[in-house]
């Protein structure tokens, strides 16, 4: 059972830890992606899968190396799993699946661009990324696998770069409303009390 859980954790870590790497392909050239015609995700989707394969191949030889093996660490991991799922659920309440996968970022001709600053986004600007981090920490603690700890560190470093680039791109896109939102709302450490949403901005909504 432990071997199975460690394998599942390693696979999850590959996917979650490469989210920033995937978005680093998008945010520096977001306008260029939006200007392209056709299905952009036919290009970006295979690129992300290629990143999974590359990271899986690199980490394969070390996937069984554990720094410890203690069932009590799964108890320590449980709150992180719970917080991660809670953040995903709250983010899903204001974002559609298409928005969570970033389609409005690269298919601006198909989606109306509006800033989201309500719900969980009134407490933290990037709740989904925070959810990814919580899940990675949970798998790191529970499995004790060195490779998952390393992938979590990789995700933190690349995630910090990604968030900075994403915030800059959103500021260019939305202007002053996003600058006010960025100044008032933490990036990844949620505020305990949410502020009222800016009445001049609303949630992203697909045209159809």
N, C-alpha and C positions, 0 to 999 in steps of 0.2 A: 504493500500500500504506500509506504514512504517513497519507494522508487517511482511509483506512478505519480504521486503528488509533486515530486521534484521535477519529473519530466514535464508535467503540465505547467508548473511554475516557470520552468526555463522557457517554454514556448510562449507563455503569456508575456514574460519579460522581453523576449525578442520583439514581439508586436508593440508593446507599450513603450519600450525604450527607444524605438525607432520612429515614434510619432514626431518628435522634434526634427529628426533628420529629414523625414518626408516633407514637413512644412518648410524646412529651409530651402527646399526645391521650389516652393511656391511664393513665399512672402517677398523675397528680394525681387521677384519678377511678376508680382501679382497683376499689375496692369497689362503686362505682355500676355499672360495667360488669359485674362479676360478679353483681350482683343482678338484672340484666336477664334476661328470658326470651327464648328464641329464639336465632337465629344472630347473634351479635354481629358476626362478621366480614363479614356482609352489609352492615354499616354501615361498619366500619373499613376493609375492603378497598378499596371505592370511594373512601373519603377519602384513603387513601395514594396511589392512582392519580391522584386530583385534585391532590395535592401534586406528584407527578412532572410532570404536565402544566403546572402553574403554574411550577415551577422551569425546566422545559424552555423554556417560552415566554419567561421572563425572560432566560435565558442564551442563547437562540438567536442573537441578533445578534452575539454575541462568541465563538461556538463555534470559530471558525477562528483567533483571535488567539493567536499563540505567542510566548513570550518567547525561545525558542531552538529550534533544530532540529539536534540532534547525536545520531547513532546510539549514541555511547558512553554516553549517559544511560540507554539501555535496559539496559545492563549494570549500572548502578547501581540500576535499578528491579527487576531480577530477584530479588535477595534479599528484597525486600519482598513481591513476589508469592508467593515460596516460603513465607515465614513466614506470610503470610495464609492460604494454602491449608492449611498445617500446622495452624494454630490452628483452622480450620474442621473439619478431619478429627478433631482431638483432641476438640473440643467435641461433634462428632457421636457420638463413642463413648459419651458419658454423657447426651446429650440426644437425644430423638426429633425427627423433623421438626416434629411438632406443637408440641413444647416450644420448638424454635428459632424458630418463627414466633409464639410467645407465646400460644398458645391457653390454657394453664393460667392465664395472667394475667387473662384476661377471661371464661373459661368454667370457673370454679372448681367448678361443680356437676357437671362431667363429668370432672374430673381430681383425683386425690389430691394434696394440697399437701405436698411434702416438700423440704427444703433439699438442694441439690447442693453438696457440698464435696469430692468425690473427683476423681481424674483430673487433667485440666488445671486444674480449678477449685480444686485444692489449691495451685496456684501463683499463680493470678490470678482475681479474682472475675468479670471480664467478658471472657473470651477471645474471644467472637464480636465484640464491639465493637472490641477490639484488632485482630482480623483485618480488619474493615472499614477501620480506619485505615491498616493496612499496605497494603491494596489501593489505597486512595486515594492514598497517598504514591507507590506504584509507578506508577500512571497519571499522576500529576503529573510525576514525574521523567522518565518515558519520553516522554510526548507534548510536554511543555513548554508545554501550553496554560494560558493565564492563568486561564481559567474553571475548570479543574479545581483549580488551586491555591486559587482563591477558595472553591470548594465544599468543599475539604478544610478550609480555615480555618473555614468555616461549620459543618462537621460537628464540629470540635474544640470550638467554643464551645457549640453546642447539646448536644453529647454530654456535656460536663462537667456541664451542668445536668441532663440526663436521668439520668446515673449517680447524681448526688446524690439526685434524686427517687426513682429505683428503689431505691437502698439504704435510704432512709427508709421506703418502702412495704414492702420485704421485712422490715425490722426490726420494723415494726408487725405484720406477718403472722406471723413466726416467733419474735419475741421474743428472749430471751437467747441461744439458739443462734446466731442470725444476728449478734447484737452481738459475740459472741466471734469468729465467723468474719470479720466485717468488720474487727475490730481486728487479727486475725492475718494476713490475706491482702490483698496489694495490689490496688487496683482495676484498673489497666491495665498496670502495669509488673511483669512476672512475677518471682517470686523464683526463684533458681537451684535451690534445694533445696526440695521440697515438704514440708509438714508432714503428719503422719498425720491422716486424716479424723476428725472428731468422731464417736465411736461412737453418739451419741444421734441422729444425723441420717443420712439416706440419700438416694438419688437420687429425683427426681420420677418417678413411674410413673403412666401412664394407667390408669384403672379398667378400661376395655375399649373 
